[in-house]
Amino acid sequence: MDLRGYEPAEKAKTQTGKMLVLQGGRDYQVMPEQLDIWKNNFKDRKDVTYRLYPKLNHFYTECEGAMSTPQEYLKQGNIPSEVINDIGNWVKNK
């Protein structure tokens, strides 16, 4: 309930620095469609980078199926090197 009415993309409009927005394509807590909200809010900015990882859930771990479930949060997993490399490259080029 504490996040009801909270709009992160709207709140981020006050940020003036470069941004990296990452989204798991199997995230059921922050739906992949919400990435479009970010893109729309920052359509005039050239310093915002977006990455969508179709096979990853909210924890950026990979599992099977169309959408993640709470049960898969109990499975151990690692963040894929693709995500780590994307973050590292963004920081280096910032």
C-alpha positions as CSV (number, residue, x, y, z in Angstrom):
1,M,0.0,0.0,0.0
2,D,2.9,2.4,0.6
3,L,3.6,2.4,-3.2
4,R,0.1,3.1,-4.2
5,G,0.0,6.3,-6.3
6,Y,3.8,6.3,-6.6
7,E,4.9,6.9,-10.2
8,P,8.7,6.3,-10.5
9,A,9.0,7.6,-14.1
10,E,7.2,10.8,-13.2
11,K,9.3,11.2,-10.1
12,A,12.5,10.7,-12.2
13,K,11.7,13.6,-14.4
14,T,13.4,15.8,-11.7
15,Q,16.7,14.0,-12.4
16,T,19.1,15.9,-14.6
17,G,21.8,13.3,-15.0
18,K,22.1,10.4,-17.4
19,M,19.8,7.4,-16.6
20,L,19.9,3.7,-17.2
21,V,16.5,2.0,-17.0
22,L,16.5,-1.9,-16.8
23,Q,13.5,-4.1,-17.1
24,G,13.0,-7.8,-16.8
25,G,10.6,-9.1,-19.4
26,R,9.1,-11.7,-17.0
27,D,8.6,-9.3,-14.1
28,Y,5.2,-9.5,-12.6
29,Q,5.8,-6.8,-10.0
30,V,6.9,-4.1,-12.5
31,M,5.3,-5.2,-15.7
32,P,7.3,-4.9,-18.9
33,E,4.8,-2.6,-20.4
34,Q,5.8,0.0,-17.8
35,L,9.0,0.5,-19.7
36,D,6.9,2.3,-22.3
37,I,5.9,4.8,-19.6
38,W,9.6,5.6,-19.1
39,K,10.2,5.9,-22.8
40,N,7.3,8.2,-23.2
41,N,8.2,10.4,-20.2
42,F,11.8,10.8,-21.5
43,K,11.2,10.7,-25.3
44,D,12.9,14.1,-25.7
45,R,16.0,13.1,-23.8
46,K,19.0,11.5,-25.5
47,D,20.7,10.6,-22.2
48,V,18.4,7.9,-21.1
49,T,19.3,4.3,-21.9
50,Y,16.8,1.4,-21.8
51,R,17.4,-2.3,-21.6
52,L,14.8,-5.0,-21.7
53,Y,15.8,-8.6,-20.7
54,P,13.0,-10.8,-22.0
55,K,13.9,-13.9,-19.9
56,L,14.5,-12.2,-16.6
57,N,12.2,-11.7,-13.6
58,H,12.1,-9.0,-10.9
59,F,15.4,-10.3,-9.4
60,Y,17.1,-10.4,-12.8
61,T,17.3,-14.1,-12.7
62,E,16.2,-16.4,-15.5
63,C,13.5,-19.1,-15.2
64,E,11.0,-20.8,-17.6
65,G,7.5,-19.7,-18.6
66,A,5.7,-16.7,-19.8
67,M,5.6,-14.8,-16.5
68,S,7.5,-15.3,-13.3
69,T,5.8,-16.5,-10.1
70,P,6.5,-15.9,-6.4
71,Q,7.8,-19.5,-6.1
72,E,10.7,-18.9,-8.5
73,Y,12.0,-16.2,-6.1
74,L,12.9,-19.1,-3.8
75,K,15.4,-20.5,-6.4
76,Q,19.0,-19.5,-6.2
77,G,20.2,-17.8,-9.3
78,N,22.8,-15.3,-10.6
79,I,22.4,-12.1,-12.5
80,P,23.4,-12.9,-16.1
81,S,26.7,-11.5,-17.3
82,E,24.8,-9.6,-20.0
83,V,23.1,-7.4,-17.4
84,I,26.4,-6.9,-15.5
85,N,28.2,-6.0,-18.7
86,D,25.4,-3.6,-19.7
87,I,25.7,-1.8,-16.4
88,G,29.5,-1.7,-16.5
89,N,29.5,-0.4,-20.0
90,W,27.0,2.3,-19.2
91,V,29.0,3.4,-16.2
92,K,32.2,3.5,-18.2
93,N,30.6,5.5,-21.0
94,K,28.7,7.8,-18.6
